[in-house]
Amino acid sequence: MVIFVSGCKSIGDFDVNKALTEAVIAKSMEGTGEFSLNLIRDEKAQVPAEEQAMLKLFETTKFKFDSIKMESSTRVSIKGLASIRTYSIPFQASVSEEQIVLQIDGGKKPIVFQLQDEASNASMKAFVTELQSKLKDGKLSNSMMSYLIKQLPNPSKLNVDNVVETINGEKVSLHKLHGEITGKELLPLAKSFIKNMMKDDQALKELIGQLYDALYPMISAEWEKALAANSSKKGNFSKDADHLDEMDDMPNLGINPLNQFKSTVEPIMTGVKAVLDDRDSAIEVIHTEVKQIFVILLVALETLGHDDKKPWEATFNESSYMNTDLYFDNSLKLRKSNTTVMIAPQLEVTQGVSAVKITMSSENWNVNGKVKADVIATDGGSLVLDKASKPNDILKNFDPKSAIYQLLKQDLKIGKVSFPLFLGNGEYFPKSQQPFIENGVTMVPTRFISERLNAELAWDSVTQNITITDPETSRTIVLHIGSNVAIVDGKNMDMEQAVLTKDDQSFVPLTFIVTQFGGKTEWNNEMRMIQVTRD
């Protein structure tokens, strides 16, 4: 957004290009900021109750950042307050190349998101690390941003004023760059941007040359390794597919398709590398391909302006706009910013939202100075979230009385469970997870229903007792094989049917277990199905 509010031309003595480039490639800084999202709801829209509730929840969302410390482009810490409807949730976050650590008020342990796969190939890790290091190089990133900003056309409303503002308690003389863009201007500006890049051949070739010099040596080295590895294999491209070599012994084929594929592709890859190894040839090839991409983008934009004109104009009109004020000091460091974005589609039918308004502001100091980002300690343990994590794992990490727990549990309903169980004719099917009817009572495998309700299961072979525990509420049900008496939180309760065993599986009364954990069951006679729900 910052880039699109201005362009390459200077205004008076103020170098817009250089100022924006310096702002984008800032290496470090301290500051504060705010971000807010407002949904202007369409009360007349016919929206389901659940969606309407969700829109109302996020109608006004604000993040206030009391402390931002950017040590480098990959090491940042933030301390602030999230306000979502009636909830106020303090939080801290720290970001590094390896992980994101989030400490939310009410959390028992910090939450960790791993950014690097520990099991990934060590060689590839080293390659990615070196690639990131090259891209973060100040000279290279400066060249890339300077080239892009240079091609940007100026919007119709753009001006610079000299002002005095208070930043971090200090009055500072600043250049205030003010820009405005309406939705109607967006498409013409995007077209001009693409055309400018197509015209400036020399600058494009110079940038490609810089990228080539910085990145190609390491890419070429990896390419050599891959070619060497493939050449040492009989017919596979993956060391994990050695069993496919058995295809050599298939007399009906006469040839190994993997070897045939390799013999065709490998010379092509070798030839491509030979072309790219020649710097001048490589730059010409890449330049030609990039120009073709520009043509495709320009054609797409032109098409958008004609074939899809009505929906585009309905969304990006005079009522949709972006206004921004960027404040630079005399050394062209960005010290303050205020930006408002309004998207107000003129649609006859909405999905419950007639417009979206976003506002952002920031104050910066110690720009490109020595800054140390805060670190959130995980020595005392942490909750690592990955693909295997369940909603209940997140809820368990928070105090039930905390605002974040109430938001997740009551409003977002992340722990909600809902699934169907099909009974068919109600008969037992050996060695299956399918429920069946015993004496008029629906029975389900104990482990199956426990896992679906996010409960924990324990089996005592000595006592023949089954213990089911709800980690969220700590409610416990103890069952005994062959008995219709359950011990729920220490109290005996009669069940309609005793616990059964069939084919080394235990089965329990469905409705009893679901009800004890705060859920409910609904019977659909037409589909012969039971819907299980637990909020």
N, C-alpha and C positions, 0 to 999 in steps of 0.2 A: 504493500500500500504506500509506503513511504516513497518508493521509487517512482510510482506512477503519478505523484502529484507534481512532479517537476521534470525538467529536461536538461538539455545540454547547453542551452544558451545562458550567458551571463546577464544579470540584471544590474545595470549601473556598474559599480566596482565589485559587485559580489559574484564570485565564481560558483554558480549553482552546481556544476558538474563536480568540482573538487569537493565542495561541502558535503554533497550526498555520498560521494565515494568514501570520504573520511568517516562518515556516520555509519555506513554499512560495514566497513572493515575494522571498526574499533576493536582493539585487542582486549581491553580491560576497562572496568569502570565500577563505580558504586552509585546507588540511586534508590529511588522510590518510584512507585507507579500505581495505576489503577486500571482496571478493565471491567466494563459493565456491559451486560446484554439485556436488552429490553424487548419483549415480545408484545406487540400491539395486537391484542386478541380481537377476533371477529365474533362478537357474542351471538350473532345471528346464524353462524355456520352450524350445520348439522354434523356434529362430531360426537363419536361415542364417549360415554361418560369417563372411561379410563383415560382416553387421550386428552379430554378436556381438563381432567385433574392434573395430568402431567404438564400441560401447557400453563396452567395456573401456577404450578409449583415453580416453574422456571421463568415465570413472567418477568421477574426482576432478579437478575443474578449479578453479583459484584464480587470482584477479587481486589482486595487492597494489599499492595505489596509494601510493607513498612521498611523492608531492607532487601536490596538486590546487590549481590556481590559477584561480579564477573571477573574471575581470575584469568580466564582464557576463554576461547570460543567453546571449549568442551568441559570447562570446570566452573560451575555456577552454583550459588546458593540463594535461596529465597525464603523470606519469613513474612507471613502475612495473615490475612483474615478472609475467609470465604463467607459471603452472605447469600443464602438461598432462601427466599421467602422469609420465614420467621426464624430460620436457623443462622447462627453465627458460629463459625467453626475456625478456630486458630489452627495454623499449619506451618510446617517447615519443610523445605525440600532441598536436597543437594544433588547435583548432577555431575557425573564424571564420565570418562570414556567407557568405563566398565559397567556402571549401573546408575539408576535413579533411586534415591532413598527418600521416602516420604514419611514424616512424622505428623500425625493428625491428632488433635486434642481429643482425648478419650481413648486413644489407642494404647494397648498394652505393650506392643512392640512396634518398631518402625517397619514399614512395608518396603520391600525391595523389588525392583524390576531389573533383571539382568539384561544388559545391552549386548553382551558378548556370550556366545554359546561356548561353555567350557569344553564341550565335547567336539567342537569343530576342529578342522585340520590346522595344526600348528603353523604350517607353511602358509596357508591362506590367511591366518590371523596376522602373520608378519607382513604379508603383502598388503592387506587392508590398512594396517597401522601405518605403513610407509606411504600408501596412497593418501590417507587422511593428512599426514604430515606435509606432503607435497602441496595438497590443495589449500592447506592453511598458511602456506608460505606468504608472507606479506606482499612481496612483489607480484606474485602470480595472482593472488586474490584482488589486489589493487588493479591490475591490468584487466581482469575479467569484469569487475564492477564498473571501472571507468569506461570500458567499451560499451557495456549495456546502457549505462546512464547517458552516454554521449548520443546514442541513437534515439532517445526518448523525445517526442515532441512536447512543446510547452502547451498546457491547457490554456483556455481563453482567459481565465482569471489567475494571475500569478503576480505577486509583488513582494518587495522587500522593504521593511521599515527598521529603523534603529530604535531599540527600546531598552529599558532597564528592568530586570526581573530579579526577584529574590530566590536564590537556589541554595538549599542547605544552610539557610541563615545568612547568606552573603549576597549583597546586591551586585549584579553583574551586568555590564553593558553587552547587549546582544543584537544580532541581526535576526529579525523575525521574517521568515519566509512563509508567506501565506498562499495557499493554493486551493482551488475549488474545481471539482469535476462533477458534472451531472451524468446520470445514466445515459442520456442522449449523446453525450460526447464520447462515451467509452469505446464504441465500435470504430469511429473514425480515428481516434487516437491509436488504437491497437493496429489498425491498417497502416497508419503512418510509421509506426514503430517498426513493423516488418519491412516496409519499403525502404526505410532509412538503413536497415541492416543489409538489405540486398544491394544498395548503392555503394556502401562504404567497403569496397572490396579490399583495399589495402589494409585497413584497420583489422578486418576479419582475418586476413592471411597472417598478419603479425601476431594476433592473438592465438591462432592455431599453431603457429610456429613456437610460441612460448609454451603452450600446453604440450606440444610434441617433445620439446627439449626436456621438460620437467617430468613428464609421465611415461613417455614411450620406452626409455631404457629399462624401467622396471617391468613394464608390460611385456616387452620383448623377452626378458629373462624368463618370465613365467611361461610364455609361449614356447620357448626352447625346451623347458622342462616337460611341458605337456607333450610335445612332439616326440621327445626322447622316450618318455614313458610309454606312449602308444606304440612306438617302433619296437619296443622290447616285448610287446605282447603279441600273441599269436593271432588273435582276432577280436579281442575285446577292447572296449574303450574304458572300461571300469574294472579295477582290481577286485571289486566285489561281485563280478559276474563271470568268474572263471569257469563255472559249470557250463556256461554256454558253449565252451569249446567242444563239448560233446557233439555239437552239430557237425563237427568234422567227420564223424563216423556214420552219418546218415547217407546210405548209398543211393536213396531215391533222389536226393538233391544233386549230387555230383559235385557241388561246390558249397562252400561255407558262406552264407550271405553276409556274415559279419566281416569276413576277410574281403569279400567283394566290395562291401561298402567302404571299408577302410582304404582299400587300394584306389578307390575313386576319390575319396574326400581328402586323404592325407596330402597328395600332390597339390591339390587346390590350396589347402591351408599353407603349405610350404611356399607356393607361388605368391600368395597374398602377403605373407610375411616378407618375402624378398622385395616386393614393391614398397611395403611400408618401411623397410630398413633404409631405403633411400629417402633422405629427408625432403628434398625438393618434390619428388614424386608423391610422397605421402601427403604433404601439405596440399598439393593440387587435388589429389583424390578426395581428401577430407573436405576441402573447400567446395568442391563440386557437389558432394553429397549434402553438405549443410545448405548450400544455395537451393538445392532441390527441395529440402525440407521447408525453407522459407516460402517457396512457390506454393507448396501444398497448403501451408498455413494461410497464406494470403487468399488462395482460392476458397478455402474453408470459411474464412471471414467474409468474403464477398458473397458466398452462398448464404451464410447466416443472415446477411443483411437483406436478402431478397426472398428466398424460399421460406425462411422461418421469420419473416419480418414481424408478423403480428405478435407471436409469443415473445420475441425479443423486445419489441417496443413496449409490450405490456409490463415486462419486468424492469427494463432499464429505460426509465422515462425521466421527465423533469423532477418528479417527486423522489426519485432515487438519486442520491448524491454522496460525495465524500468531501469534507472540508478538513484541512489540516493546517496547523501552525507549527513550524519547526524553528527552534531558536538555536543559533550558532554563536559561539564566542568569536573573538578576533582571530583565533588560531584555527577556526573552522571546525571546532569540536561541537558535536550536538549536545546541548545542555538541557534542553527541555522540549517537550512535544505535547500537542493536544490534537486529537483526531476524532472526527465523528463520521460514521458511515450509516447511511439510511438506505434500506432496500424496501421499497413500497410498490409492489406489483399492482397494477390496475386490472384486477381479475374479477369476473362476475361471480365465480365460486371459489372460495378459499378453503383451506384445510384447517381453519380455526385461527389462523394468524394472518392479519392484513398487512403487517409491516414488521420489520426487524431493525432495531437501532443498536449500534455498537459504538461505545465511546472508549477511548484509550488516552491515557496521559502518563507522562514520566518526567522525572527530574534526574539529571546525571551530574556527577562530579568525580574528580580524580580519574578523568578519562585517560586511558593509556598509561596510567600510573601503576604503582605497585599495590596490588589488591590480593587479599587472601580470602578465598571463599570459605565459609563455615562448613564443617563436616559433621554429619549426624552419626553418632557412635552406634555401632551394631554389635559391640562386644557382648552385650547382655542378651543377645538373641534378636531375631528378626523374622518377619513373615515374608518369605520369598514367593511371589506370585508368578506362576507359569501356566502352561496349558492344562496341567493336571489339577490346578487349584479349583476349589468349589466355592460357591457363594457362601456356604456355611463357614468355610475357613476364614473368610473375611469378617463375618459377623462375630465369630468367636474372639476375634482380636480386639473388639471394642467393648467398652463398658456399656451395658444396656441402658444406663441413664444418660449417656452422652448424646449430644446433638447429632453427631455423625451416625450413631447407631439408629436413632429414630428416623433419620433421613433415609438410610439404606433399607431398614426393615419396614417401616410403616408407609413411607411415601414411594420409594422406588421398588419395594417388595422384592429385593434381590434373593431373599430366601424362600420365595414362594415356590411350592411344588404342585404340579398339576399333571396328571397322566391318566390314560385310560387302561382298563383291564378288561379284555374280552373273554367272556365265559364260554361262548359256544353252547354246547349242550350241557355244560356243567359237569361232565364226567372227568375223572382223573386221567391224565395222559402221562404214561410212565416217563420218568427222567426228563421232565420239562419244567419250565418256570410258569406254566399256565395255571391260573387258579381253577379250583373246582368246588363243587358244593357237597358238603358232608352234613347230613341231618338238617338240611335247610340253611346251613351257615357257609358263607364263602370262605374258603381256606386258601392261603397264599404261602409260598416258601418264605421262611423267616428271614433268611439273608437278603432275599430279593426286596421285600417290603422295607426292611431296615435301611438298606442302601438308598432306596428311592426316596425315603423320608429324611435322608441325611443323618441317620442315627448310627450309633456304633454298636457292634454285636460282639459278644464274648460267650464262649462255650466252655463249660466245666465238665469234663468227661467223668470226673469222680462223682459229683453230685447229680449229674444229668440235668443241670440247670442252664438255661439260656438267659443272658442278661442283655437287654437292649437299653442303651442310654442316649438321650438327646443332649448333645454337647452344648447346645444353645441355652436350654433351660435347666439342664442337669436332672431332668426327670428320668427315673429309672423303672423299668419293668422287668421283673424276674419271673421266668416261666419254667415249668418242670415238665419233662416229657411224660405224656399220658395223663396229666392233671388239667382240670379246667379252672384251677385257682391261680390267679396271677398276683404277685406282690408288687403293688404300685407305690413307690416311695414309702415302702415299709408297711403298707396296709394291704390286707387280703381283699381281693375282688374276684367275684365269680364271672367266668366267661361262658358264653353260650355253648362252646364246644371245646373239648380238651385238645391239647397240643398233640399232633399226630406225627408219625414218621413213616415215610414211604421212599423206598429206594435210597436209603441213607440221607434223606432230606427231611428236615422238620417243617411242619406247616402250622400256621397260627390263624386264628379268626381275624379276617381283614378289618372289619369295622371296629372291633375292640381296640386293636393296635393303633389304627389311624385316629380314632376318637381320643385316646389317651394322650396322643401327641398334638392335640389341638386341631386335627384335621376333620374332614367330613367326606362321606361317600354318597354318590348319587347314582341311582339305577336308571339306565336307558333300556327299556324293554324292547323297543324296536330294533336296536342294534345289539342287544344282548351284551351290554357293556356297563361297567362300573367306572364312573369318573371319580378319581381320588384327588382331593385338593387340600392343601395346607398352606395357610398364609404365614 
